[in-house]
Amino acid sequence: MRWLGLDVGTKTIGVAVSDELGFTAQGVETIPSGDEQPNVSIKRLKELIELYQPSQIIVGDPKNMNGSTGPRAESIHRFAERIERKTGLPVVLWDERLTTVSAEQTLISADVSRKKRKQVIDKIAAVFILQSYLDAHPQKISGGGTDE
């Protein structure tokens, strides 16, 4: 079973996917988003869903530091509902506070240039969002043996 993770920005959507066992998240790509290209992003998401066959989509929920939601979060919630309608897959909103900051710090510590960071930041943030979700929801592997 796989999960697809999304970091939805105003200009791009970072995409990550889990391994089949749901242990780790890997970055896939960054696709155009925003008001200028909403159909492009939905079309590409459908292609990625066809390719990876996720059972669920995890979308970063940009809550304020105090836990409240603002206009950006409301916009993301509408986009998540649209993804759910268009793909037929369940969508879970997952707290993404500080994921972009963490992704930026990780890229800086890896000595990635500013130009390159700008190109991959949303994809890395999607990895952080999805990995956070996977860590909070460990998958149970059913084997042929007995439970101990």
C-alpha positions as CSV (number, residue, x, y, z in Angstrom):
1,M,0.0,0.0,0.0
2,R,1.4,3.4,-0.9
3,W,0.7,7.0,0.1
4,L,1.1,10.1,-2.0
5,G,2.2,13.3,-0.1
6,L,1.6,16.8,-1.4
7,D,3.0,20.2,-0.3
8,V,0.7,22.6,-2.1
9,G,2.3,26.0,-2.7
10,T,1.0,29.1,-4.5
11,K,3.2,28.3,-7.6
12,T,4.1,24.6,-7.3
13,I,3.1,21.4,-5.7
14,G,5.8,19.2,-4.2
15,V,5.0,15.5,-4.6
16,A,6.4,12.6,-2.5
17,V,5.4,8.9,-2.5
18,S,5.9,6.2,0.1
19,D,7.5,2.8,-0.4
20,E,5.0,0.0,-0.7
21,L,5.3,-0.9,3.0
22,G,4.7,2.6,4.1
23,F,8.0,3.0,5.9
24,T,9.7,5.8,4.0
25,A,8.8,8.8,1.8
26,Q,10.7,9.7,-1.3
27,G,10.5,12.9,-3.4
28,V,9.0,12.5,-6.8
29,E,8.8,15.9,-8.5
30,T,7.5,19.4,-8.4
31,I,4.6,20.3,-10.6
32,P,3.1,23.7,-11.5
33,S,0.1,24.8,-9.5
34,G,-1.7,28.0,-8.6
35,D,-4.6,29.8,-10.1
36,E,-2.9,30.0,-13.5
37,Q,-2.7,26.2,-14.0
38,P,-5.1,24.3,-11.8
39,N,-6.1,21.8,-14.5
40,V,-2.4,21.1,-15.3
41,S,-1.8,20.1,-11.6
42,I,-4.9,17.9,-11.4
43,K,-4.0,16.2,-14.7
44,R,-0.4,15.5,-13.5
45,L,-1.6,14.3,-10.1
46,K,-3.9,11.8,-11.9
47,E,-1.0,10.6,-14.0
48,L,1.1,10.1,-10.8
49,I,-1.8,8.3,-9.1
50,E,-2.0,6.0,-12.1
51,L,1.7,5.3,-11.9
52,Y,2.1,4.8,-8.1
53,Q,-1.4,3.5,-7.2
54,P,-1.6,5.2,-3.8
55,S,-4.5,4.3,-1.4
56,Q,-4.5,7.7,0.1
57,I,-3.3,11.2,-0.5
58,I,-1.7,13.3,2.4
59,V,-1.9,17.0,1.9
60,G,0.0,19.4,4.0
61,D,-2.3,21.6,6.1
62,P,-0.6,25.1,6.6
63,K,-1.9,25.9,10.1
64,N,-0.7,29.0,11.9
65,M,1.8,28.4,14.7
66,N,-1.1,28.8,17.2
67,G,-3.0,26.0,15.5
68,S,-5.6,28.3,13.8
69,T,-6.3,28.3,10.1
70,G,-6.0,31.3,7.8
71,P,-6.9,32.1,4.2
72,R,-4.1,30.0,2.8
73,A,-5.2,26.9,4.8
74,E,-8.8,27.5,3.6
75,S,-7.5,27.5,0.0
76,I,-5.6,24.3,0.6
77,H,-8.7,22.7,2.1
78,R,-10.7,23.6,-1.0
79,F,-7.9,22.1,-3.2
80,A,-7.8,18.9,-1.1
81,E,-11.6,18.5,-1.6
82,R,-11.2,19.0,-5.3
83,I,-8.4,16.4,-5.5
84,E,-10.7,14.0,-3.6
85,R,-13.6,14.6,-6.0
86,K,-11.4,14.4,-9.1
87,T,-9.4,11.3,-8.1
88,G,-11.8,9.3,-6.0
89,L,-9.1,8.8,-3.4
90,P,-9.4,9.7,0.3
91,V,-7.4,12.9,1.2
92,V,-6.0,13.5,4.7
93,L,-5.0,17.0,5.7
94,W,-1.8,16.7,7.8
95,D,-0.2,19.5,9.9
96,E,2.7,20.9,7.9
97,R,4.0,23.5,10.3
98,L,7.7,24.1,9.9
99,T,8.1,21.5,7.1
100,T,9.3,24.1,4.6
101,V,11.7,25.5,7.2
102,S,13.0,22.1,8.0
103,A,13.4,21.3,4.3
104,E,15.3,24.6,3.7
105,Q,17.6,23.9,6.6
106,T,18.3,20.4,5.3
107,L,19.2,21.7,1.9
108,I,21.4,24.5,3.3
109,S,23.3,22.0,5.5
110,A,23.8,19.8,2.4
111,D,25.3,22.9,0.7
112,V,22.7,23.1,-2.0
113,S,22.8,26.4,-4.0
114,R,20.0,28.9,-3.5
115,K,18.9,28.4,-7.1
116,K,18.7,24.6,-6.7
117,R,16.9,24.9,-3.3
118,K,14.2,27.0,-4.9
119,Q,13.6,24.3,-7.5
120,V,13.3,21.4,-5.0
121,I,12.1,22.9,-1.7
122,D,8.4,21.9,-2.3
123,K,9.4,18.4,-3.2
124,I,11.5,18.1,0.0
125,A,8.7,19.6,2.1
126,A,6.3,17.0,0.6
127,V,8.8,14.3,1.8
128,F,8.8,15.8,5.3
129,I,4.9,16.0,5.4
130,L,4.5,12.4,4.2
131,Q,7.3,11.0,6.4
132,S,5.7,12.7,9.4
133,Y,2.4,11.1,8.6
134,L,3.9,7.7,8.1
135,D,5.8,8.0,11.4
136,A,2.6,8.8,13.2
137,H,0.7,5.9,11.6
138,P,3.1,2.9,11.5
139,Q,2.0,0.2,9.2
140,K,1.5,-3.3,10.5
141,I,3.1,-5.9,8.3
142,S,1.1,-9.1,8.2
143,G,3.3,-12.0,7.9
144,G,2.6,-15.7,7.8
145,G,3.9,-16.2,11.4
146,T,2.2,-15.9,14.8
147,D,1.9,-12.7,16.7
148,E,4.1,-12.5,19.8
